[in-house]
Amino acid sequence: RAFARPPASRGASPARALAVRTRAMHADGTQIKVAHILMPAEKKVELDALYERIVGETATLAELAREHSVCPSAQNGGVIGWITKGQTVGPFEEAVFATPVGSITRCDTQFGSHVVEVLESRATPKPATDVSVEDLAELIESNEVNATLDDVNLIDVREQNEWDNAHISSFTLKPLSKIREWSQTATKDFDKTKPTYLLCAAGVRSAQAASVLVDLGFEEVYNVAGGMYAAAGVKGLVK
């Protein structure tokens, strides 16, 4: 196992220190959100010094990641995002899934040496589900009749020129090309507990956006299969 030392707590809390010593394992079916500092293996001594600064609370991992990490995640303060078992290399997975939330660990992989912080933990969210344009048309018709379209989120991720050419009026335009921007406020702009339907030209871009919203915690996400190409064949759906 490629740990330089046992995981250490950032804080002085006895409860947290105990949690680190016991190295509580995350349950199966759990996702964890992690951030890390990655440095070449030959700079392990320098990484040791950064680790001590984090544990001693003279700097945060986010601050040091921006300055020292060679991973592209450095620009985000080292945040990689949500991961599940099987998504990362063995030594990294073994380290992070054995580390409690709020704690720091270290490991070595073929990419270099890491200092890793486990930020959050959650049950693996339900993946997005494909729905047909016929199902969408029925949903819109029934909701328009009952004036309950506020009970769902309808998001078109095409570009403005595509929207101008043809669109479904009940949808809100949020281009995939700008998802880095609008995803920052998505949980404020849309109710993540409501069913959320994603639409694009053919269903490819909307599937990408659906994955982002699932990662953001949207509970019930649907991708409209076939997109606007298929919707054009449903009478009265496209304006």
C-alpha positions as CSV (number, residue, x, y, z in Angstrom):
1,R,0.0,0.0,0.0
2,A,1.4,3.4,-0.9
3,F,0.6,5.5,2.1
4,A,3.5,7.7,3.4
5,R,1.9,7.7,6.9
6,P,-1.6,7.1,8.4
7,P,-4.3,9.7,7.6
8,A,-4.1,12.7,9.8
9,S,-6.8,15.1,10.9
10,R,-6.8,18.8,10.0
11,G,-8.5,19.7,13.2
12,A,-7.8,19.1,16.9
13,S,-11.1,17.4,17.6
14,P,-10.7,14.2,19.5
15,A,-13.7,12.7,17.7
16,R,-12.1,13.5,14.3
17,A,-8.7,12.2,15.4
18,L,-10.4,8.9,16.5
19,A,-12.2,8.7,13.1
20,V,-8.9,9.1,11.3
21,R,-7.2,6.4,13.5
22,T,-10.0,3.9,12.9
23,R,-10.0,4.7,9.1
24,A,-13.7,4.2,8.7
25,M,-14.6,2.7,5.4
26,H,-17.3,4.3,3.2
27,A,-20.2,2.0,2.6
28,D,-20.7,0.4,-0.8
29,G,-22.8,2.5,-3.1
30,T,-21.3,5.7,-1.7
31,Q,-19.8,8.5,-3.7
32,I,-17.2,10.8,-2.2
33,K,-16.1,14.2,-3.2
34,V,-12.3,14.7,-3.1
35,A,-9.6,17.3,-3.7
36,H,-5.9,16.7,-4.0
37,I,-2.5,18.0,-4.6
38,L,-0.5,16.0,-7.2
39,M,3.2,16.4,-7.5
40,P,5.9,14.4,-9.3
41,A,7.3,11.5,-7.2
42,E,10.7,13.2,-7.1
43,K,9.2,16.1,-5.2
44,K,7.8,14.0,-2.4
45,V,9.8,15.9,0.2
46,E,8.3,19.1,-0.9
47,L,4.8,17.5,-0.8
48,D,5.6,16.3,2.8
49,A,6.1,19.9,3.8
50,L,2.8,20.9,2.2
51,Y,1.1,18.1,4.0
52,E,2.4,19.3,7.3
53,R,1.1,22.8,6.6
54,I,-2.4,21.5,5.9
55,V,-2.4,19.3,9.0
56,G,-1.0,22.2,11.1
57,E,-3.8,24.4,9.6
58,T,-1.3,27.1,8.5
59,A,-2.7,26.6,4.9
60,T,-5.6,24.9,3.2
61,L,-5.3,22.2,0.6
62,A,-7.2,24.4,-1.8
63,E,-4.7,27.2,-1.4
64,L,-1.7,24.9,-1.9
65,A,-3.2,23.0,-4.7
66,R,-3.6,26.2,-6.7
67,E,0.0,27.0,-6.2
68,H,1.7,23.7,-6.4
69,S,-0.4,20.9,-7.9
70,V,0.4,19.7,-11.4
71,C,-3.1,18.3,-11.9
72,P,-5.5,20.4,-14.1
73,S,-7.8,20.4,-11.0
74,A,-5.4,22.9,-9.4
75,Q,-7.4,25.8,-10.9
76,N,-10.4,24.5,-8.9
77,G,-8.5,24.3,-5.6
78,G,-7.6,20.7,-6.3
79,V,-11.3,19.6,-6.4
80,I,-11.7,16.5,-8.6
81,G,-15.4,16.1,-7.9
82,W,-17.5,13.1,-7.0
83,I,-16.1,9.6,-7.6
84,T,-17.3,6.1,-7.1
85,K,-15.3,2.9,-6.6
86,G,-13.9,1.7,-9.9
87,Q,-13.4,5.2,-11.4
88,T,-9.8,5.8,-10.2
89,V,-6.5,3.9,-10.0
90,G,-6.2,1.3,-7.3
91,P,-3.9,3.1,-4.8
92,F,-5.9,6.3,-5.0
93,E,-9.2,4.6,-4.6
94,E,-7.9,2.5,-1.7
95,A,-6.7,5.6,0.1
96,V,-9.7,7.9,-0.3
97,F,-12.4,5.3,0.4
98,A,-10.6,4.4,3.7
99,T,-10.5,8.1,4.8
100,P,-13.4,9.7,6.7
101,V,-15.0,12.9,5.5
102,G,-13.1,16.0,6.5
103,S,-9.7,14.2,6.8
104,I,-6.5,14.1,4.9
105,T,-4.5,11.1,3.5
106,R,-1.6,10.5,1.2
107,C,-0.8,8.0,-1.5
108,D,1.4,7.3,-4.5
109,T,0.2,6.3,-8.0
110,Q,1.7,6.0,-11.4
111,F,0.9,9.7,-11.8
112,G,3.0,10.9,-8.8
113,S,2.4,11.6,-5.1
114,H,-0.9,12.9,-3.8
115,V,-2.2,14.6,-0.7
116,V,-5.9,14.1,-0.7
117,E,-8.8,15.5,1.3
118,V,-12.2,13.8,1.4
119,L,-14.7,16.7,1.3
120,E,-18.2,15.0,1.3
121,S,-19.9,11.7,1.1
122,R,-23.3,10.8,-0.3
123,A,-25.3,7.9,-1.6
124,T,-24.7,7.3,-5.3
125,P,-27.4,9.4,-7.1
126,K,-29.9,7.8,-9.5
127,P,-28.6,8.1,-13.1
128,A,-30.4,10.0,-15.8
129,T,-33.1,8.1,-17.6
130,D,-34.0,8.3,-21.3
131,V,-37.6,9.3,-22.2
132,S,-39.2,9.5,-25.6
133,V,-40.5,12.7,-27.2
134,E,-44.0,11.2,-27.1
135,D,-43.6,10.9,-23.3
136,L,-42.4,14.5,-23.2
137,A,-45.4,15.7,-25.4
138,E,-47.8,13.9,-23.1
139,L,-46.1,15.5,-20.0
140,I,-46.3,19.0,-21.4
141,E,-49.9,18.6,-22.6
142,S,-51.2,17.2,-19.3
143,N,-49.3,19.8,-17.3
144,E,-50.5,22.7,-19.5
145,V,-54.1,21.6,-19.1
146,N,-53.6,21.4,-15.3
147,A,-51.3,24.5,-15.2
148,T,-48.7,22.6,-13.3
149,L,-45.6,23.1,-15.5
150,D,-44.0,24.7,-12.5
151,D,-43.7,21.1,-11.1
152,V,-41.0,20.2,-13.6
153,N,-37.7,21.7,-14.9
154,L,-37.5,21.8,-18.7
155,I,-34.0,22.7,-20.0
156,D,-32.9,23.0,-23.6
157,V,-29.1,22.8,-23.9
158,R,-28.7,23.8,-27.5
159,E,-27.2,27.0,-28.7
160,Q,-29.0,30.3,-29.1
161,N,-29.1,30.1,-32.9
162,E,-30.7,26.6,-32.7
163,W,-33.3,27.9,-30.3
164,D,-34.1,30.9,-32.5
165,N,-34.7,28.5,-35.4
166,A,-37.1,26.2,-33.5
167,H,-37.9,25.4,-29.9
168,I,-40.4,24.1,-27.5
169,S,-41.8,27.1,-25.7
170,S,-42.1,25.7,-22.2
171,F,-38.3,25.0,-22.1
172,T,-35.6,27.3,-20.7
173,L,-32.5,27.7,-22.8
174,K,-29.2,26.8,-21.0
175,P,-26.6,26.1,-23.7
176,L,-24.2,23.2,-23.0
177,S,-21.3,25.4,-24.2
178,K,-21.9,27.6,-21.1
179,I,-22.6,24.8,-18.6
180,R,-19.5,25.7,-16.6
181,E,-21.2,29.0,-15.9
182,W,-24.8,28.2,-15.4
183,S,-24.1,25.0,-13.5
184,Q,-22.7,27.1,-10.7
185,T,-26.2,28.5,-9.9
186,A,-28.3,25.5,-11.2
187,T,-29.4,24.5,-7.8
188,K,-30.7,28.0,-7.1
189,D,-32.2,28.5,-10.6
190,F,-34.0,25.1,-10.6
191,D,-35.5,23.0,-7.9
192,K,-33.4,19.9,-7.8
193,T,-36.2,17.9,-6.1
194,K,-38.4,18.3,-9.2
195,P,-38.3,16.0,-12.3
196,T,-35.8,17.6,-14.7
197,Y,-36.0,17.1,-18.5
198,L,-33.0,17.8,-20.7
199,L,-33.3,18.4,-24.5
200,C,-30.9,19.1,-27.4
201,A,-30.9,18.4,-31.1
202,A,-30.4,14.6,-31.0
203,G,-30.0,13.6,-27.3
204,V,-26.2,13.6,-27.1
205,R,-25.5,17.0,-25.6
206,S,-28.5,16.7,-23.3
207,A,-27.1,13.4,-22.0
208,Q,-23.9,15.2,-21.1
209,A,-25.8,18.0,-19.3
210,A,-27.9,15.4,-17.5
211,S,-24.8,13.8,-16.0
212,V,-23.7,17.2,-14.7
213,L,-27.1,17.8,-13.0
214,V,-27.0,14.3,-11.5
215,D,-23.6,15.1,-10.0
216,L,-25.1,18.4,-8.7
217,G,-27.7,16.4,-6.7
218,F,-30.7,16.7,-9.0
219,E,-32.9,13.8,-7.9
220,E,-34.9,12.8,-11.0
221,V,-33.2,13.6,-14.3
222,Y,-34.5,12.6,-17.8
223,N,-32.8,12.9,-21.2
224,V,-35.1,13.3,-24.1
225,A,-34.0,10.7,-26.6
226,G,-33.8,11.9,-30.2
227,G,-34.1,15.5,-29.1
228,M,-35.5,18.1,-31.4
229,Y,-35.1,15.9,-34.5
230,A,-37.5,13.4,-33.0
231,A,-39.7,16.2,-31.5
232,A,-40.3,17.7,-35.0
233,G,-42.4,14.6,-35.8
234,V,-44.8,15.2,-32.9
235,K,-47.6,17.5,-34.1
236,G,-47.8,20.8,-32.2
237,L,-44.8,20.2,-30.0
238,V,-42.2,22.4,-31.7
239,K,-42.9,26.1,-32.2
